[in-house]
Amino acid sequence: MRKDELGVPQLVEWLAADIGATAVALVDRRDADLAAWPAGLPASLRRALDGFPCLRVDWARARSELLGEEETNSTCDCGERHQLRAVAMHGRWVLVIVTKGLLLPDGCFEPTTAADYALLVLGIREFLEDGGARRRGPRPI
């Protein structure tokens, strides 16, 4: 099966595998209010964050960036580059990624993950935009 023939759950799963993420989830903001984060995040993301105690996310800043710039990054300073990255999509969805080494300290993508990340995030965004989210069955993650 080609990546462009997949639904959102498969694209999210493929993204996690391709970039070596610890956890990835597509969060429906109707079910998980940003003000409740991190408590309101899916269990897989909370477990991943618990596994990186060095990753201290400023949740107020992250919420502000998601609402304004539609993306946020938080990177630890322990040298392992643990990171939380979140991208808002269409005002309703937030793709949240917890990983080790996704981005370089200057904010540029690692060359080995940049193409996969861009392709799969674009695929998820387009699928949600064309209404695919309304046709899906159970929540993706």
C-alpha positions, -999 to 999 in steps of 0.1 A, spaced: 0 0 0 13 35 -9 15 62 17 -10 84 -2 -36 56 -1 -36 54 37 -61 68 62 -52 90 91 -45 62 117 -21 45 93 -4 78 84 1 86 120 15 52 126 38 54 96 50 88 107 60 75 141 79 46 125 96 67 98 109 93 121 116 70 150 92 88 174 87 76 209 50 86 207 27 103 181 -9 111 184 -35 131 165 -55 149 192 -90 161 186 -93 194 205 -130 188 211 -119 159 233 -87 172 248 -88 209 257 -53 225 254 -58 241 288 -58 206 304 -24 196 289 -4 177 298 -31 159 318 -55 159 288 -30 143 264 -35 107 254 -18 81 277 8 72 251 21 108 250 20 112 288 41 80 292 66 92 266 69 125 284 73 107 318 102 88 302 120 120 295 121 139 328 146 163 313 120 175 288 104 203 307 76 217 285 64 253 292 27 244 286 15 280 287 40 289 260 32 258 240 -6 265 241 1 301 230 23 291 201 -2 264 190 -30 290 190 -10 317 173 17 301 151 0 267 149 32 248 160 54 245 190 86 228 199 102 220 233 136 205 234 155 193 265 190 204 273 204 171 285 223 165 253 200 137 240 176 162 223 144 148 236 116 168 220 79 175 220 67 189 187 30 198 181 13 211 149 -22 225 148 -43 215 119 -76 231 107 -84 246 142 -95 212 155 -66 188 154 -32 188 169 -5 164 158 17 158 189 51 141 186 75 131 214 108 119 201 145 117 207 165 137 181 138 149 158 151 184 154 186 199 156 190 226 183 187 254 156 152 241 146 162 224 114 151 189 107 175 161 107 182 153 70 172 116 75 138 125 88 129 157 70 114 142 39 93 116 57 81 141 82 71 166 55 54 140 33 34 124 61 24 156 80 12 170 46 -8 138 40 -24 139 74 -33 176 69 -48 170 35 -68 140 46 -83 160 74 -89 190 51 -108 170 25 -132 157 52 -116 123 57 -118 128 94 -156 128 92 -155 94 75 -131 77 99 -143 52 124 -129 51 159 -105 78 170 -71 73 154 -50 71 185 
